[in-house]
Amino acid sequence: MKKLFLSLLLLGSTPALRAENGHQLWLRLHAAVPVTVVAPAKSSALLATAKRELEQGWQGRAGATLTLKLTKDKAIRHDGFRLSAQGVQANTERGLLYGAFELLRRQQTGQPVADEVCNPSYELRLLNHWDNPDGSVERGYAGKSIFWRKDSALVVTKRDQTLWQEYARANASVGINSSVLNNVNASPLILSAEYLGRVKAIADVLRPYGVRVYLSVKFSSPVLLGGLKTADPLDPAVVKWWQGKAKEIYQQVPDFGGFLVKASSEGQPGPQDYGRTHADGANLLADVLRPHGGLVMWRAFVYSPSDKDRAKQAYNEFVPLDGKFRDNVIIQVKNGPVDFQPREPFSPLFGALKKTAVMPEFQITQEYLGHAIDLAYLAPMWEECLQSDTYQAGPGSTVARCTNGSVYRQAHSAMAGVSNVGLDTNWTGHDFAQANWYAFGRLAWNSSAKSAQLAEEWLKLTFQNAAAQPATSTADWNAKFLPPVAQMMLASREAIVDYSMPLGLHHIMSATHDHYGPGPWWAPPKMRADWTPPYYHQAAANGVGFDRTKTGSDAVSQYHEPLASQFNDPATCPDTYLLWFHHLPWDFQMKSGRTLWDELALHYDHGVQQVRQFQRTWDRAQPYVDAERFAAVQNKLRAQSGSAVLWKDACLLYFQQFSHLPIPAAVEPPMHTLEGVITYDTPRPRGNGPAK
């Protein structure tokens, strides 16, 4: 299928294929009409890509003439472009490519083409791949790595190059311009000469689509790879080693983007091993990359087993360092203060770092949202975070504006997503998980984009005219497929929150099954407390929830007013975060008038009922979907329905031990026993570590 796809791509206009397996993503083949594309006289692979995409995908007036023009327009920022029915103008070649894809997307989705400037919200729009040199993918649910493999690891095949080209094209189509090729828990091998040769091969394929490569690096590489006795960032020998390594990388990849670093976190080596600060470590790497134009993305995901509230740690470590980082360092902050949970309040670091560039990190791969089994459209979660008001510079200081340079001056801005891409035929393991890759790119380009619009775009690009029955009309598809399936997507993340961790509960999944399924009881002997669910839910006879109020851990004080006071008072704290910030009695009266226990039970049941509704919605969609993808999604929804019931039963039966209250009559009675669920969750022989 991949060879056929590439051949058709190179040949140009071809009728859409009837048999579909998801590999074409949202870039399915369409019969193109003739168009003349006038491009700059300058010859480059990137310009050739932009021209070819228009010629092979044009759906507009037959015989039209389009102009791609490089210009110097002060209204255009970064890789933005000026769009019109006559063509695209941009300050960069990347901008022309993104404008070409925008024209084609609007044609295929029925959106008007108006004269307008389209600028990206963030300069860098990155995928972080948690891929290892042996080909495994940590928190990957779509097969092995597309970049690395265990056997013949350094041999670059035609199949590799074809796959990398398809990957790069998909990224370019949604404005993603950077890829970190390896795991943040980095192996020092990635910086060896042999592996850098493969990095060069990958970069050469990605470059014509405007995608620059970055690497995650292990802070102790000077010791493990270079044979030094120390990795102290202030040691001259260490500085010299990193300088030499940077020179070696840029000789292979002249447009190399820079380093992503996880250090002094979860046992990873870092500057704190030598009594140095995060700023010392980041600045060492920033200084060696600066002559080459490289950047350092330094992760703020840190916490210690001795801290009484893991959610506070990153703020406590990084706020005192504000202003001490070089301007080519960006602090990469997870959307929430704990760890990519189905719902978290935004990290208080957003807006609190006023003199340091900060970038949001989202998780596209569904570590805590059902892996590649459960349907979870994540754009609403990311939109929720980006539009949250931090109040750090007054009302309107949203997370997006605090990180894209609108509120604070930043030399660079970026947004990262932990990739869900693997070797599975459909790339992401679940056909609907492709929508998260798509939506991440579109939100990184335009942080004000609405989840509903992105869902409809993706559905039109991915499923329209893919009916099992050729006689199905476009009007029928638009009326009977698009609205209900889009609504299913928009409700999917909230359904998972409801049947797993509602009302602010968090981190109560099973570590035995790699964070898939419930585990509020999970607390093996000698395990770190902050790696176990009881640390977070703190269920007892007197109630449930984590007390982060001023009389508790005081995490609320890390938020700017009026949020600190709002979160501190259960009467004003949003229900969605109630048990995140409060430990409350089981009979606490909610805003609905129900008790906390009844409200919790009804949320769990509602999540189950939602998934069953998704099944009915998808079953009715059968006439409008190709048979292969219809069956694949139907099977996934069946599995998700069983998981949702398991979550509901396990959590309600577990918490009922403490509440001693009956399950409300309106809630479907449990079909499992608590003993049976816990027996199923018996730990495997291998060890269980933390999330990343």
C-alpha positions in Angstrom: 0.0 0.0 0.0 2.9 2.4 0.8 4.5 1.8 -2.5 1.3 2.3 -4.3 0.6 5.5 -2.4 4.0 6.9 -3.3 3.7 6.0 -7.0 0.3 7.7 -7.2 1.6 10.7 -5.3 4.4 11.2 -7.8 2.2 10.6 -10.9 -0.3 13.3 -9.9 -4.1 13.3 -10.2 -5.7 9.9 -9.6 -9.2 8.9 -8.6 -9.6 8.4 -4.8 -9.0 4.8 -3.7 -12.1 2.9 -2.5 -10.2 0.5 -0.2 -8.9 2.4 2.8 -6.8 1.5 5.8 -6.1 4.9 7.3 -2.5 5.1 6.1 -3.2 8.2 4.0 -4.4 10.1 7.2 -6.2 13.3 6.3 -4.2 13.5 3.0 -6.3 11.0 1.0 -5.9 11.1 -2.8 -8.3 13.2 -4.8 -8.6 13.6 -8.6 -6.9 16.9 -9.2 -7.7 19.4 -12.0 -5.1 21.2 -14.1 -3.5 24.3 -12.6 -0.4 26.4 -13.5 1.8 27.2 -10.5 4.3 30.1 -11.0 7.0 29.7 -8.4 10.1 31.8 -7.6 13.0 31.3 -10.0 15.1 30.2 -7.1 15.4 26.4 -7.0 15.1 24.4 -3.8 13.6 21.2 -2.6 11.1 23.0 -0.4 9.8 25.2 -3.1 9.5 22.2 -5.4 7.4 20.5 -2.7 5.0 23.4 -2.4 4.6 23.6 -6.2 4.1 19.8 -6.5 1.4 19.7 -3.7 -0.6 22.4 -5.5 -0.3 20.7 -8.9 -1.3 17.3 -7.5 -4.1 18.4 -5.2 -5.8 21.3 -6.8 -9.6 21.2 -6.6 -10.4 24.7 -7.8 -11.0 26.1 -11.2 -9.5 24.1 -14.0 -6.7 26.0 -15.8 -6.2 28.5 -13.0 -2.9 30.2 -12.5 -1.4 30.4 -9.0 1.6 32.4 -7.9 4.0 31.5 -5.1 5.9 34.6 -4.2 8.7 35.3 -1.7 8.4 38.7 -0.3 9.3 41.0 2.6 6.1 41.7 4.4 6.2 43.1 7.9 2.7 41.9 8.6 3.9 38.3 8.1 5.6 36.7 11.1 7.8 33.6 11.3 6.6 31.1 8.7 3.2 32.8 8.1 1.8 33.7 4.7 -0.6 36.0 2.9 -3.3 34.0 1.2 -5.5 34.9 -1.7 -7.4 33.2 -4.5 -4.4 34.1 -6.8 -1.8 32.3 -4.7 0.5 32.6 -1.6 3.0 35.2 -0.5 5.4 34.6 2.3 8.7 35.7 3.8 10.1 32.1 3.9 9.9 29.1 1.7 8.2 27.2 4.6 5.5 29.9 4.5 4.8 29.2 0.9 4.5 25.5 1.6 2.1 26.1 4.5 0.1 28.5 2.4 -0.2 25.8 -0.3 -1.6 23.3 2.1 -4.0 25.9 3.5 -5.4 26.5 0.0 -5.9 22.8 -0.6 -7.5 22.3 2.9 -10.0 25.1 2.3 -10.9 23.6 -1.1 -11.5 20.2 0.3 -13.4 21.3 3.4 -15.5 24.0 1.6 -14.0 27.0 3.4 -13.7 30.3 1.6 -10.4 31.6 0.4 -10.2 35.3 1.4 -7.3 37.8 1.2 -5.8 37.4 4.6 -2.6 37.0 6.6 -2.2 33.7 8.4 0.5 33.8 11.1 1.5 31.0 13.4 0.9 31.5 17.1 4.2 29.8 17.9 7.5 29.9 16.1 8.3 26.2 16.8 5.6 23.6 16.6 7.2 20.3 17.6 6.5 16.6 17.9 8.4 14.9 20.7 9.0 11.2 19.9 9.6 9.0 23.0 11.4 6.5 20.7 14.3 4.4 21.8 17.4 3.3 19.7 16.1 -0.3 19.9 12.9 0.7 18.1 10.6 0.6 21.2 8.4 3.5 22.0 7.8 4.5 25.6 4.1 5.2 26.0 3.6 4.3 22.4 0.5 2.4 21.4 0.8 2.3 17.6 3.7 -0.1 17.1 7.5 0.3 16.9 9.4 3.5 16.1 9.4 4.9 12.5 12.9 6.2 13.1 14.8 3.4 14.9 14.9 -0.3 15.0 16.8 -3.1 16.9 18.0 -5.1 14.0 20.2 -3.5 11.3 19.6 -0.3 13.2 21.8 2.0 11.2 20.9 0.7 7.7 18.6 3.2 5.9 16.2 1.5 3.5 13.9 2.8 0.7 11.0 1.8 3.0 12.4 4.0 5.8 12.8 7.0 3.4 9.3 6.5 2.0 7.8 6.4 5.5 9.8 9.4 6.7 8.6 11.3 3.6 5.0 10.5 4.3 5.4 11.5 7.9 7.1 14.8 7.0 4.3 15.6 4.5 1.6 15.0 7.2 3.4 17.3 9.6 3.9 20.0 7.0 0.2 19.9 6.0 -0.8 21.0 9.6 2.2 23.4 10.1 4.4 21.2 12.4 8.0 22.3 11.6 10.1 20.3 14.1 10.6 16.8 15.4 12.5 15.5 18.4 13.6 12.1 17.2 14.2 10.2 20.4 13.0 9.6 24.0 13.4 12.3 26.7 14.8 9.4 28.8 17.7 9.5 26.4 20.3 6.9 25.6 23.8 8.3 25.2 24.0 6.2 22.0 22.0 8.8 20.1 25.0 11.2 20.1 27.4 8.5 18.8 28.9 9.0 15.4 27.0 5.9 14.1 23.6 7.1 15.2 24.3 10.7 14.1 24.7 9.2 10.6 21.1 8.0 10.7 20.0 11.4 12.2 21.5 12.9 9.0 19.5 10.5 6.8 16.3 11.4 8.6 17.0 15.1 8.4 17.6 14.9 4.7 14.2 13.4 4.0 12.3 15.7 6.4 14.0 18.9 5.1 12.0 19.3 1.8 8.9 19.5 4.0 10.3 22.2 6.3 10.7 19.9 9.3 13.9 20.4 11.4 15.2 17.7 13.6 16.1 17.9 17.3 17.6 15.3 19.7 16.9 14.5 23.3 20.2 14.2 25.1 21.3 12.6 28.3 23.0 15.1 30.6 25.7 12.6 31.6 26.8 11.9 28.0 30.3 13.4 28.6 30.8 10.5 31.1 28.9 7.7 29.4 30.0 8.5 25.8 33.0 10.8 26.2 34.9 9.0 29.0 35.1 12.0 31.3 35.0 11.6 35.0 32.3 14.3 35.4 29.4 16.0 33.7 29.5 19.1 35.9 28.2 21.9 33.7 30.9 24.3 35.0 33.8 22.0 34.4 35.9 23.3 31.4 36.5 19.8 30.1 32.7 19.1 30.0 32.1 22.4 28.2 34.8 21.5 25.6 33.2 18.0 25.1 29.8 19.5 24.4 31.3 22.1 22.1 33.0 19.3 20.1 29.8 17.3 20.0 27.7 20.3 18.8 30.2 20.9 16.0 30.1 17.2 15.0 26.3 17.3 14.8 26.1 20.5 12.7 28.6 19.1 10.3 26.2 16.3 9.6 22.9 18.3 9.9 23.6 22.1 9.2 20.0 23.0 10.1 19.9 21.0 13.3 17.4 22.5 15.7 18.9 21.8 19.1 18.5 19.7 22.3 15.5 18.6 24.5 16.7 17.8 28.0 15.2 15.9 30.9 17.6 16.3 33.8 17.5 15.9 37.6 14.1 14.3 37.2 12.9 10.7 38.0 16.5 9.4 38.5 17.8 11.0 35.3 21.2 12.6 35.7 21.4 16.4 35.8 23.2 19.5 37.1 21.8 19.0 40.7 24.1 15.9 40.9 26.9 18.4 41.1 25.3 21.0 43.3 24.4 23.1 40.2 21.0 24.5 39.2 18.8 23.9 36.2 20.0 27.2 34.8 23.6 26.1 35.0 22.8 22.9 33.1 20.6 24.6 30.5 23.0 27.5 29.9 26.0 25.2 29.3 24.1 23.6 26.4 22.7 26.9 25.2 26.1 28.4 25.0 27.6 25.6 22.9 24.6 25.7 20.6 24.4 29.4 20.2 27.1 29.8 17.5 25.1 27.3 15.4 21.7 28.9 16.0 20.5 26.0 18.2 18.0 26.0 21.0 17.7 24.2 24.3 14.3 23.0 25.5 14.7 22.2 29.2 11.9 20.2 30.8 10.3 21.4 34.0 8.9 18.0 34.9 10.6 17.5 38.2 9.5 16.3 41.6 11.0 14.6 44.6 9.7 11.8 46.9 10.2 13.9 50.0 7.9 16.8 48.9 4.5 16.7 50.5 2.7 17.7 47.3 4.3 16.6 44.0 2.1 19.2 42.2 4.1 22.1 43.8 7.6 20.9 42.9 8.2 22.4 39.5 7.0 25.8 40.5 9.2 25.7 43.6 12.3 24.8 41.6 12.0 27.1 38.6 10.4 30.3 39.8 13.5 31.3 41.8 15.5 30.8 38.6 13.4 33.2 36.5 15.6 35.4 34.4 18.7 33.3 34.9 18.4 31.3 31.7 20.0 32.2 28.3 17.5 33.6 25.7 18.0 30.4 23.6 16.6 28.3 26.4 12.9 27.5 26.6 11.4 25.9 29.7 9.1 23.1 28.6 6.1 22.8 31.0 3.4 20.1 31.0 -0.1 21.4 30.6 -0.9 20.5 34.2 1.2 20.4 37.4 1.2 16.6 37.9 1.4 14.5 34.8 -0.8 14.6 31.6 -3.9 13.6 33.6 -7.4 13.4 31.9 -8.1 16.7 33.5 -5.8 19.0 35.5 -5.8 22.7 36.2 -3.1 24.5 34.2 0.4 24.5 35.5 1.0 27.6 37.7 4.4 28.0 36.0 2.5 29.5 33.0 2.7 33.2 33.5 4.8 32.9 36.7 8.0 32.8 34.8 8.1 36.4 33.4 11.7 36.7 32.3 12.1 33.2 30.9 10.7 31.7 27.7 8.1 29.0 28.5 6.5 26.5 26.2 3.5 24.2 26.8 3.9 20.5 26.4 0.9 18.3 25.6 0.6 14.6 25.3 -0.9 13.4 22.0 -0.3 9.8 22.9 -3.0 8.7 25.2 -1.0 7.4 28.2 -3.8 8.2 30.7 -6.7 8.5 28.3 -7.1 4.9 27.1 -4.0 4.2 25.0 -4.9 3.5 21.4 -8.0 1.6 22.5 -10.4 4.4 23.8 -11.7 7.1 21.5 -10.5 10.4 23.0 -10.4 13.6 20.9 -8.0 15.8 22.9 -8.4 19.2 21.2 -11.0 20.2 23.9 -8.5 19.5 26.6 -5.7 21.5 24.9 -8.1 24.3 24.1 -9.2 24.4 27.8 -5.6 24.8 28.9 -4.5 27.3 26.3 -7.5 29.6 27.0 -7.3 29.3 30.8 -6.7 32.8 32.3 -3.6 32.9 34.5 -4.3 36.6 35.5 -0.5 37.0 35.9 -0.5 40.2 33.9 -4.2 41.0 34.5 -7.3 39.6 33.0 -6.8 38.0 29.6 -3.3 36.6 30.4 -4.2 33.2 29.0 -1.8 30.3 29.0 -1.5 30.8 25.2 -0.7 34.5 25.5 1.8 33.9 28.3 3.7 31.4 26.1 3.5 32.8 22.6 5.2 36.1 23.3 2.0 38.2 23.5 2.3 39.0 27.3 6.0 38.6 27.9 8.9 39.2 25.5 10.4 35.9 24.4 13.3 35.4 22.0 11.6 32.2 20.9 8.2 30.6 21.3 7.2 26.9 21.0 4.6 24.3 21.6 5.3 20.6 21.9 3.2 17.4 21.7 4.3 14.0 22.7 3.8 12.0 19.5 1.4 9.1 19.1 3.0 7.9 15.8 4.2 4.4 15.2 4.6 1.7 12.6 1.0 0.7 12.6 -0.6 0.9 9.2 -2.8 3.8 10.3 0.1 5.5 12.1 -1.7 6.0 15.5 -3.2 2.7 16.5 -6.8 4.1 16.5 -8.2 5.8 13.4 -9.7 8.6 15.5 -6.3 9.1 17.3 -5.2 10.6 14.0 -7.4 13.6 14.8 -5.2 14.4 17.8 -2.1 14.6 15.6 -4.0 16.8 13.2 -5.5 19.0 15.9 -2.3 19.5 17.7 -0.6 20.9 14.6 -3.6 23.1 13.8 -3.7 24.5 17.4 0.1 25.0 17.5 -0.4 27.1 14.4 -3.5 28.9 15.7 -4.0 28.7 19.5 -7.4 30.3 19.1 -8.8 27.6 16.9 -11.9 25.9 18.1 -12.1 22.2 18.8 -15.4 21.8 16.9 -14.0 23.4 13.7 -10.9 21.2 13.8 -13.1 18.1 14.3 -15.2 18.9 11.3 -12.1 19.6 9.2 -10.5 16.3 10.1 -13.7 14.3 9.5 -14.2 15.9 6.0 -10.6 15.3 5.1 -10.4 11.8 6.5 -13.9 10.2 5.8 -15.8 12.2 3.2 -16.4 10.2 0.1 -15.2 7.0 1.8 -18.6 5.4 1.9 -19.2 1.7 1.7 -22.1 2.4 -0.5 -21.0 4.5 -3.6 -24.5 5.9 -4.0 -24.4 7.7 -0.7 -24.7 11.4 -1.4 -22.5 14.2 -0.1 -25.7 15.8 1.3 -26.5 12.7 3.2 -23.0 12.5 4.6 -23.1 16.1 5.7 -26.4 15.6 7.4 -26.2 12.1 8.9 -22.5 11.4 9.4 -20.7 14.7 10.1 -22.8 16.3 12.9 -23.3 13.2 15.1 -19.7 11.9 14.7 -18.3 15.3 15.3 -20.4 15.6 18.5 -19.1 12.1 19.5 -15.5 13.4 19.2 -16.2 16.5 21.1 -17.8 14.6 24.0 -15.2 11.8 24.1 -12.6 13.3 26.4 -15.2 14.4 28.9 -16.7 10.9 28.9 -13.3 9.4 29.8 -13.0 12.0 32.7 -16.4 10.9 33.9 -15.8 7.2 33.9 -12.3 7.3 35.2 -11.4 10.4 37.3 -14.3 12.9 37.7 -14.6 15.9 39.9 -10.8 16.5 40.1 -9.7 13.0 41.0 -6.4 12.2 39.4 -3.7 9.6 39.1 -5.9 6.7 40.2 -5.2 4.4 37.2 -3.6 1.0 37.4 0.2 1.0 37.0 0.1 -2.8 36.7 -1.5 -2.4 33.2 0.6 0.6 32.2 -2.0 3.1 33.2 -4.9 1.5 31.3 -7.8 0.7 33.6 -8.6 1.6 37.3 -6.3 1.1 40.3 -7.3 3.3 43.2 -6.0 0.6 45.6 -2.6 0.2 43.9 0.2 0.7 46.5 2.8 -2.1 46.5 5.1 -2.4 49.5 8.1 -0.1 49.5 6.8 1.9 46.5 7.2 5.6 46.5 4.1 7.2 47.8 3.8 9.7 45.0 3.7 6.9 42.5 0.6 5.4 44.1 -3.1 6.4 43.7 -3.8 6.6 47.5 -1.4 9.5 47.7 -3.6 11.5 45.4 -7.2 10.5 46.3 -6.6 10.1 50.1 -9.9 8.3 50.5 -10.9 7.7 54.1 -14.0 7.5 56.2 -14.0 11.3 56.6 -13.9 12.0 52.8 -11.9 12.0 49.6 -9.6 14.4 47.7 -6.2 16.1 48.0 -6.2 19.1 50.3 -4.2 21.8 48.4 -5.9 24.7 50.2 -4.1 27.3 52.4 -4.5 24.9 55.4 -3.4 21.9 53.4 -0.4 21.8 51.0 -1.1 25.5 50.0 -0.7 24.7 46.3 -3.5 27.2 45.7 -1.0 30.0 46.5 1.0 29.2 43.4 -1.9 30.6 41.4 -2.5 34.4 40.9 -5.5 36.0 42.4 -8.5 35.7 41.9 -7.7 32.1 41.1 -6.0 31.4 44.5 -9.1 32.4 46.5 -11.5 30.8 44.0 -9.7 27.4 44.2 -9.3 27.7 47.9 -13.0 27.8 48.7 -15.1 24.7 47.8 -18.1 27.0 47.3 -16.3 28.8 44.4 -13.9 26.1 43.2 -15.2 24.6 39.9 -16.6 21.1 40.3 -14.1 19.9 37.7 -11.2 20.6 40.0 -13.0 20.1 43.4 -11.2 17.0 44.6 -7.9 18.3 43.1 -7.9 21.1 45.6 -10.1 19.8 48.4 -10.5 16.8 50.7 -14.2 16.8 51.4 -16.7 14.6 53.3 -18.8 12.1 51.4 -22.0 14.0 52.3 -20.6 17.4 51.2 -23.4 19.2 49.4 -22.5 20.0 45.8 -23.8 22.9 43.7 -26.3 20.5 42.2 -27.8 19.9 45.6 -26.6 16.3 45.6 -24.1 14.8 48.0 -20.5 14.4 46.9 -21.0 10.6 46.9 -24.1 10.7 44.8 -22.5 13.2 42.4 -19.4 11.0 42.0 -21.5 7.9 41.3 -23.6 9.7 38.7 -20.5 11.0 36.9 -19.1 7.5 36.7 -22.4 6.2 35.3 -22.7 9.1 32.9 -19.4 8.2 31.4 -20.4 4.6 30.8 -23.7 5.7 29.1 -21.8 8.2 26.9 -19.5 5.4 25.5 -22.6 3.3 24.8 -24.1 6.3 22.9 -20.8 6.5 21.0 -21.3 2.9 19.9 -24.8 3.6 18.7 -23.6 6.8 16.9 -20.9 4.8 15.1 -23.2 1.9 14.2 -25.5 4.4 12.5 -22.5 5.8 10.6 -21.9 2.5 8.7 -23.4 3.5 5.4 -21.0 6.5 5.2 -17.7 4.8 6.1 -15.5 2.4 4.3 -15.8 -1.1 5.7 -12.3 -1.6 7.0 -12.2 1.6 9.1 -15.8 1.1 10.2 -15.0 -2.3 11.7 -11.8 -1.2 13.3 -13.4 1.7 15.1 -16.5 -0.4 16.1 -14.2 -3.0 17.7 -12.3 -0.3 19.6 -15.6 1.1 20.9 -16.7 -2.3 22.2 -13.4 -2.6 24.1 -13.8 0.9 25.5 -17.3 0.2 26.7 -16.1 -2.8 28.7 -13.3 -0.7 30.1 -15.7 2.1 31.1 -17.9 -0.3 33.0 -14.8 -1.7 34.8 -13.7 1.8 35.8 -17.1 2.7 37.1 -17.6 -0.6 39.1 -14.0 -0.7 40.5 -13.9 2.9 41.7 -17.4 3.0 43.2 -16.9 -0.3 45.0 -13.5 0.8 46.2 -14.7 4.2 47.5 -17.8 2.7 48.9 -15.6 1.0 51.5 -14.9 4.4 52.9 -18.2 6.2 52.3 -20.4 3.3 53.6 -23.2 4.8 51.4 -25.4 3.1 48.9 -24.9 3.5 45.2 -27.8 5.7 44.0 -30.7 3.9 42.4 -30.2 5.9 39.1 -26.8 4.3 38.7 -26.4 1.0 36.9 -25.5 -1.6 39.6 -22.0 -3.0 39.4 -21.5 -6.1 37.3 -18.0 -6.8 38.8 -16.9 -7.4 42.4 -14.1 -5.4 44.0 -12.3 -8.6 44.8 -12.5 -9.8 41.2 -11.1 -6.5 39.9 -8.3 -6.4 42.3 -7.4 -10.0 41.5 -7.2 -9.1 37.9 -4.9 -6.2 38.8 -2.4 -8.4 40.6 1.1 -7.0 39.8 3.1 -8.6 37.1 6.6 -9.9 37.9 8.3 -7.0 36.3 8.7 -3.7 38.1 6.5 -0.7 37.5 8.0 2.8 37.3 6.6 6.2 37.1 5.1 8.0 34.2 7.3 10.4 32.3 
